[in-house]
Amino acid sequence: MNITDFIINDIQPVLVTQEMGDVQSIFTQTTYSHVPVSKEGVYLGSLDENDVHCYDASCIVEDYTHALQPFYVRYETNWLDILEMFAQQRTNIMPVLDSKGKYLGYYELEDVMNFFNNTPFISEPGSVVIIEKGIHDYSFSEISQIVESNDGRIWGLFISKIENDVAEISIKLGRANFNDILSTFRRYSYNVISSHQEDTFLKDLRKRSQYLEKYLNI
């Protein structure tokens, strides 16, 4: 299934000649955070529900074009960029335009999240390993080589956080020898910050720590 299969076109953009009261009625009948607005077939932007209820219901939409938020995605936009746009705009509806700017419909946030949940990164069985390294020191090719050289399979990986010039990388692994993979990451100076029951390195470290503590208490 393609992300474009989720484009909905049951609601047409509000016209700039319509009264603001019409827009307020749309929001009372739906759970949308925004509604798209067009003029002579051209998409202009979207109105925010929080703003619309403060406007004079007898005025027309064109009186408030300064409040339009001009976000949208293209038909060919990939699903990750669509998801990012949803997050940036804090909306649950995303207008979709073709290459010429024609309004085609919209995505609902719930549908895009369901699409994400059906990707191998979420749906396939496996475990997530979280590592970190300096933002100038890591490479995806090196990470892939470490995993695959230990007969592991990567379902997906992404940068989950960057802080103080350190990148945190989350990796979804399928079939894998975790001990060998974790040991190799450490050998390549990656810090493994996720915990795993099968991590013999940590088990050995705990045993040594307990032994040292017992020795110091003699």
JOVEN-V253057 format. One record per residue. RES is the residue in one small letter. SS is DSSP state (h for helix, s for strand, l for the rest). PHI is phi in radians with two decimals (* if undefined). Layout:
BEGIN
RES;SS;PHI
RES;SS;PHI
END
This chain:
BEGIN
m;l;*
n;l;-1.65
i;h;-1.08
t;h;-1.17
d;h;-1.16
f;h;-1.67
i;l;-1.17
i;s;-1.94
n;l;-2.31
d;l;-1.41
i;l;-2.09
q;l;-1.48
p;l;-1.03
v;s;-1.23
l;s;-1.49
v;l;-1.17
t;l;-1.51
q;l;-1.37
e;s;-1.34
m;h;-1.09
g;h;-1.09
d;h;-1.12
v;h;-1.17
q;h;-1.07
s;h;-1.16
i;h;-1.06
f;h;-1.18
t;h;-1.26
q;h;-1.75
t;l;-2.30
t;l;-1.90
y;l;-1.28
s;l;-1.50
h;s;-2.50
v;s;-2.31
p;s;-1.31
v;s;-2.26
s;s;-2.34
k;s;-2.39
e;l;0.92
g;l;1.45
v;s;-1.83
y;s;-1.23
l;s;-1.82
g;s;2.69
s;s;-2.23
l;s;-1.69
d;s;-1.51
e;h;-0.99
n;h;-1.07
d;h;-1.43
v;h;-1.02
h;l;-1.21
c;l;-1.65
y;l;-1.58
d;l;-1.22
a;l;-1.10
s;l;-1.50
c;l;-1.40
i;s;-1.58
v;h;-1.03
e;h;-1.06
d;h;-1.20
y;h;-2.16
t;h;-1.09
h;h;-1.14
a;h;-1.63
l;l;-1.17
q;s;-1.80
p;l;-1.47
f;l;-1.61
y;l;-3.02
v;s;-2.25
r;s;-1.58
y;l;-1.01
e;l;-1.55
t;l;-1.10
n;l;-1.33
w;h;-1.15
l;h;-1.18
d;h;-1.18
i;h;-1.13
l;h;-1.09
e;h;-1.11
m;h;-1.12
f;h;-1.01
a;h;-1.15
q;h;-1.15
q;h;-1.62
r;l;0.91
t;l;-2.25
n;l;-2.04
i;s;-2.45
m;s;-2.26
p;s;-1.07
v;s;-2.07
l;s;-2.06
d;l;-1.47
s;l;-1.13
k;l;-1.73
g;l;1.56
k;l;-1.33
y;s;-1.25
l;s;-1.88
g;s;2.61
y;s;-2.67
y;s;-1.77
e;s;-1.74
l;h;-0.99
e;h;-1.05
d;h;-1.16
v;h;-1.18
m;h;-1.15
n;h;-1.12
f;h;-1.09
f;h;-1.08
n;h;-1.15
n;l;-1.65
t;l;-1.35
p;h;-0.95
f;h;-1.01
i;h;-1.77
s;h;-1.43
e;l;-1.34
p;l;-1.16
g;l;2.83
s;s;-2.33
v;s;-1.79
v;s;-1.91
i;s;-2.00
i;s;-2.17
e;s;-2.54
k;s;-2.86
g;s;-0.97
i;l;-1.10
h;l;-1.74
d;l;-1.92
y;l;-1.58
s;l;-2.65
f;h;-1.13
s;h;-1.14
e;h;-1.18
i;h;-1.07
s;h;-1.09
q;h;-1.12
i;h;-1.10
v;h;-1.17
e;h;-1.25
s;h;-1.23
n;l;-1.86
d;l;1.05
g;l;-1.64
r;l;-2.21
i;s;-1.68
w;s;-1.58
g;s;2.94
l;s;-2.70
f;s;-2.73
i;s;-1.41
s;s;-1.59
k;s;-2.90
i;s;-2.26
e;s;-2.64
n;l;0.93
d;l;1.10
v;s;-2.08
a;s;-1.70
e;s;-1.77
i;s;-2.05
s;s;-1.75
i;s;-2.19
k;s;-1.64
l;s;-1.91
g;l;-1.60
r;l;-1.03
a;l;-2.88
n;l;-1.69
f;h;-1.07
n;h;-1.04
d;h;-1.15
i;h;-1.13
l;h;-1.12
s;h;-1.11
t;h;-1.18
f;h;-1.02
r;h;-1.16
r;h;-1.14
y;l;-1.62
s;l;1.20
y;l;-1.55
n;s;-1.62
v;s;-1.50
i;l;-1.80
s;l;-1.56
s;l;-1.82
h;l;-2.44
q;l;-1.04
e;l;-1.53
d;l;-1.38
t;h;-1.18
f;h;-1.07
l;h;-1.20
k;h;-1.06
d;h;-1.13
l;h;-1.11
r;h;-1.14
k;h;-1.08
r;h;-1.12
s;h;-1.13
q;h;-1.12
y;h;-1.12
l;h;-1.12
e;h;-1.11
k;h;-1.14
y;h;-1.12
l;h;-1.21
n;l;-1.55
i;l;-1.22
END
